[in-house]
């Protein structure tokens, strides 16, 4: 399942094309709202909360269950909204594939509008920085050096870089192309919503980059020069999402087996060492799994966000009501995509 690779990938500095980078003077649209008294949304509710077992804090997530009001919300442990940012109407169509959101260390919010760009706003909703490029989707991470790591898998072709690192001015300083390794039998003729449909990338502490190639059912670890150090998950992963490297050489992913679930794999043995309970069809797909500081795991499905203990007990659950995602065409773009628990500062 795990194979060392020696072929060198092309890594290049590329001049920007069809890209714009904006600063504080740019205008994105709507302002954000911070609620002194948290407000309820009748479609969103918490039905399980075990305070002494759940990791306390707020939960930040993109909420797209009603496309006409796509937004980013932060909810408390009771499921009430404490902060929200509504996307301007002209941007609400840019939510699939991969309306990704994360809080930065400065408390700003970084988010991806797939096939449109990456944006950073402050808590007042003012745009601080943006990188507009029709070839971004799914995932963006701010790196410790201030650069931003982005992926493109929303219709990617062989000629496209599936992951790239950009500096604050929008210059591409590192790029990785799947074609330099995977343009061969069993991979080269695959195509579903893109060639690789890369859906995540993260920079590891050792300087390597973890890249999730959904259509190939594997994750590649790539070193700074572009070598593939290893491929992970072959024979286990099914359309995996949001891989997270854990201590002791373990990897946590959202896995699209039937039923969908989060799994943790010991990379030294290739064995599954933990898994969540499965999600019913109405809640699928599962596209995010995060390990919390207390050892619990926060798992995001389309209509449910669930916190599991290591023993599998559900100690917090946020759900959607009055939303029908049974239509296969609607399911990928509606509902929840990712979520992260924010510890009070």
C-alpha positions in Angstrom: 0.0 0.0 0.0 2.9 2.4 0.7 5.5 2.9 -1.9 8.7 5.0 -2.0 9.0 7.0 -5.2 12.3 8.3 -6.6 11.2 10.2 -9.7 11.6 14.0 -9.4 8.5 16.2 -9.8 8.8 19.5 -11.6 8.8 22.4 -9.0 8.8 25.8 -10.5 8.3 29.5 -10.0 5.6 30.6 -12.3 4.5 34.1 -13.4 0.9 34.8 -12.5 -1.7 34.5 -15.2 -5.4 35.5 -15.0 -4.8 36.3 -11.3 -5.2 39.4 -9.2 -4.0 40.1 -5.7 -5.8 42.7 -3.6 -5.0 44.5 -0.3 -7.0 46.5 2.2 -8.5 48.8 -0.4 -10.3 46.0 -2.2 -14.0 45.5 -1.8 -15.5 42.0 -1.3 -19.0 42.9 -0.1 -21.1 42.3 3.0 -19.9 43.2 6.4 -19.8 40.6 9.2 -22.0 40.6 12.3 -20.8 39.8 15.9 -23.8 39.1 18.1 -23.7 40.3 21.7 -26.5 37.9 22.4 -26.2 34.7 20.3 -29.0 34.1 17.8 -30.7 31.0 16.7 -31.3 29.7 13.2 -34.4 27.4 13.0 -32.6 25.1 10.6 -29.6 24.5 12.8 -29.7 22.8 16.2 -27.6 20.9 18.7 -29.3 17.8 20.0 -26.4 16.3 21.9 -24.0 18.1 24.2 -22.1 16.3 27.1 -20.2 19.3 28.6 -17.7 17.3 30.7 -16.6 15.2 27.7 -16.8 17.6 24.7 -14.0 20.0 23.9 -15.5 23.4 24.8 -15.3 26.3 22.4 -17.0 27.7 19.3 -17.3 26.0 15.9 -16.5 27.8 12.7 -17.9 26.6 9.4 -19.1 27.5 6.0 -22.9 27.2 5.8 -24.3 26.6 2.4 -27.5 24.7 3.2 -29.5 27.6 1.6 -27.5 28.7 -1.5 -29.3 32.1 -1.6 -27.7 33.0 1.7 -24.3 31.3 1.6 -22.3 32.4 4.6 -19.6 31.7 7.2 -20.9 31.2 10.7 -19.4 30.6 14.2 -21.7 28.8 16.6 -21.4 28.2 20.4 -21.8 24.8 22.0 -25.6 25.3 22.0 -25.7 25.8 18.3 -26.5 29.5 18.4 -24.7 31.9 16.1 -22.2 34.3 17.7 -20.6 35.6 14.4 -21.5 35.4 10.8 -20.4 36.8 7.4 -22.8 36.5 4.5 -21.3 36.2 1.0 -22.2 39.0 -1.3 -24.9 37.8 -3.8 -22.6 37.9 -6.8 -20.3 35.4 -5.1 -22.8 32.9 -3.8 -22.4 30.6 -6.9 -18.7 30.1 -6.0 -19.2 27.5 -3.2 -18.6 24.2 -5.0 -16.3 22.3 -5.0 -14.9 23.1 -1.6 -16.1 26.2 0.3 -13.2 26.0 2.8 -12.8 28.2 5.9 -10.2 28.6 8.6 -9.4 31.0 11.4 -5.9 32.5 11.3 -3.7 33.2 14.3 -4.5 36.9 14.1 -8.2 36.0 14.4 -9.0 36.8 10.8 -10.8 34.4 8.6 -9.3 32.8 5.4 -11.7 31.2 3.0 -11.8 29.6 -0.5 -14.5 30.5 -3.0 -13.9 27.6 -5.4 -13.1 28.6 -9.0 -13.0 32.2 -7.9 -10.2 32.9 -5.3 -8.9 32.9 -1.8 -9.9 35.7 0.6 -8.9 36.9 4.1 -11.3 39.1 6.0 -11.2 40.5 9.5 -13.9 40.1 12.0 -15.7 43.2 10.8 -15.9 41.7 7.3 -13.3 44.0 5.7 -11.1 42.3 3.1 -7.5 42.2 4.2 -6.0 40.2 1.3 -7.2 38.2 -1.7 -5.8 36.0 -4.4 -8.3 35.7 -7.3 -7.7 32.8 -9.6 -10.2 30.5 -11.4 -8.0 27.6 -10.8 -8.3 27.2 -7.0 -10.7 25.0 -5.1 -11.3 23.0 -1.9 -8.5 24.1 0.4 -6.2 26.9 1.4 -3.8 27.1 4.4 -1.8 30.0 5.6 1.8 28.9 6.2 4.1 30.0 9.1 6.2 32.0 6.6 3.1 34.1 5.6 2.6 32.4 2.3 -0.6 30.5 1.4 -0.9 26.9 0.2 -3.8 26.4 -2.2 -5.0 23.4 -4.3 -6.9 23.0 -7.5 -9.0 20.0 -8.2 -12.3 21.4 -9.5 -11.9 20.4 -13.1 -8.1 20.1 -13.1 -6.3 18.9 -16.3 -2.9 17.3 -16.7 -1.3 20.7 -17.5 -2.4 22.2 -14.2 -0.5 22.4 -10.9 -2.6 20.6 -8.3 -0.9 22.4 -5.4 0.9 25.8 -5.3 2.3 28.1 -2.7 1.9 31.8 -3.2 3.4 34.7 -1.4 1.6 37.8 -0.1 2.0 39.5 -3.6 0.4 36.5 -5.4 3.6 35.2 -6.9 3.8 31.4 -7.2 6.9 30.3 -5.4 6.3 26.5 -5.4 4.1 24.3 -7.5 3.5 20.6 -7.9 2.2 18.8 -10.9 0.6 15.3 -10.7 1.4 14.7 -14.3 5.1 14.3 -13.6 4.4 11.1 -11.7 0.8 9.9 -12.2 0.5 10.2 -16.0 0.7 6.4 -16.4 -1.6 3.4 -16.5 -4.2 3.1 -13.8 -4.1 6.9 -13.3 -3.8 8.7 -16.6 -7.2 7.8 -17.9 -9.1 8.7 -14.7 -11.4 11.7 -14.9 -14.3 12.7 -12.6 -14.8 16.4 -12.0 -11.2 16.8 -13.0 -8.3 14.5 -13.5 -7.1 14.1 -9.9 -9.8 16.2 -8.2 -7.2 17.1 -5.6 -9.1 18.3 -2.5 -6.6 19.1 0.2 -2.9 20.0 0.8 -1.1 20.7 4.1 2.5 21.5 4.9 4.0 19.1 7.4 6.5 20.0 10.2 9.3 18.3 8.2 8.7 20.6 5.3 7.0 18.1 3.1 3.6 18.6 1.6 0.7 16.2 2.0 -1.6 16.2 -1.0 -4.9 14.4 -1.3 -5.6 13.1 -4.8 -9.3 12.1 -4.5 -9.8 10.4 -7.8 -6.7 8.2 -7.2 -7.9 7.1 -3.7 -4.5 8.0 -2.2 -2.6 10.7 -0.5 0.9 11.7 -1.7 3.7 13.1 0.6 5.9 15.3 -1.5 9.3 16.8 -0.4 10.3 20.4 -1.1 12.1 19.4 -4.3 9.0 17.6 -5.6 10.0 14.0 -4.9 7.1 11.8 -3.8 8.4 10.4 -0.6 5.5 7.9 -0.3 1.9 7.3 -1.3 -0.6 6.5 1.4 -3.9 4.7 1.6 -4.0 2.6 -1.5 -6.5 -0.2 -0.9 -8.0 1.6 2.1 -9.0 5.1 1.1 -12.1 5.8 -1.0 -12.5 9.3 -2.3 -10.7 10.5 0.9 -11.0 14.1 2.2 -9.0 16.4 4.4 -6.1 14.2 5.5 -4.6 15.3 8.9 -1.2 14.0 10.0 -1.2 13.0 13.6 1.6 12.1 16.1 3.2 8.7 15.9 2.9 8.6 12.1 -0.8 8.3 11.9 -3.2 9.9 9.4 -6.9 10.9 9.9 -9.2 11.2 6.9 -12.8 11.4 6.0 -13.4 8.2 4.0 -16.1 7.6 1.5 -16.7 3.9 2.1 -20.3 2.9 2.5 -21.4 4.1 5.0 -19.0 7.2 5.1 -16.9 7.6 8.2 -13.7 9.1 9.6 -10.7 6.7 9.9 -7.3 6.9 11.5 -4.5 4.8 9.9 -1.2 3.8 11.4 1.2 4.5 8.5 3.9 2.1 9.8 1.5 -0.9 9.5 -1.2 0.3 7.1 -3.9 -0.7 9.6 -7.0 1.2 10.6 -6.6 2.0 14.4 -9.7 4.1 14.9 -12.9 4.8 13.0 -16.0 6.7 13.7 -19.5 5.2 13.4 -20.9 5.4 9.9 -23.1 8.2 8.6 -26.4 7.5 6.9 -26.9 8.4 3.3 -28.9 11.6 4.1 -25.8 12.9 6.0 -23.2 11.9 3.5 -20.6 12.8 2.3 -18.1 13.1 5.1 -15.5 15.6 4.0 -13.7 16.7 7.2 -12.2 15.1 10.3 -10.2 17.0 12.9 -8.5 15.7 16.0 -9.2 17.9 19.0 -6.8 18.6 21.9 -8.7 16.3 24.3 -8.4 13.4 21.9 -11.9 13.6 20.5 -12.5 13.9 16.8 -14.8 16.4 15.1 -16.3 15.0 11.9 -18.3 17.0 9.3 -20.9 15.5 7.1 -23.4 17.3 4.9 -26.2 17.6 7.5 -24.3 16.7 10.8 -21.2 17.8 12.6 -20.3 15.3 15.3 -17.7 15.1 18.0 -16.7 11.6 18.9 -14.7 10.4 21.9 -11.9 7.8 21.2 -14.4 5.2 22.5 -16.9 6.3 19.8 -19.4 8.1 22.1 -21.1 11.1 20.5 -20.6 14.0 22.9 -21.7 16.9 20.7 -23.8 17.0 17.6 -25.0 19.9 15.4 -27.6 19.1 12.8 -29.6 20.6 9.9 -33.4 20.3 9.7 -35.8 21.0 6.8 -33.0 20.3 4.2 -33.4 17.6 1.6 -30.1 16.5 0.1 -31.3 13.3 -1.5 -30.9 14.7 -5.0 -27.4 13.6 -6.1 -26.9 16.9 -8.0 -27.6 18.9 -4.9 -25.7 16.9 -2.3 -22.1 18.1 -3.2 -22.9 21.8 -3.0 -25.4 22.0 -0.2 -25.1 21.7 3.6 -21.9 21.6 5.6 -18.4 21.1 4.1 -15.8 21.6 6.8 -15.8 22.8 10.4 -13.2 23.6 13.1 -13.5 24.0 16.8 -12.1 27.2 18.2 -10.7 27.1 21.7 -11.5 30.3 23.7 -8.4 32.5 24.0 
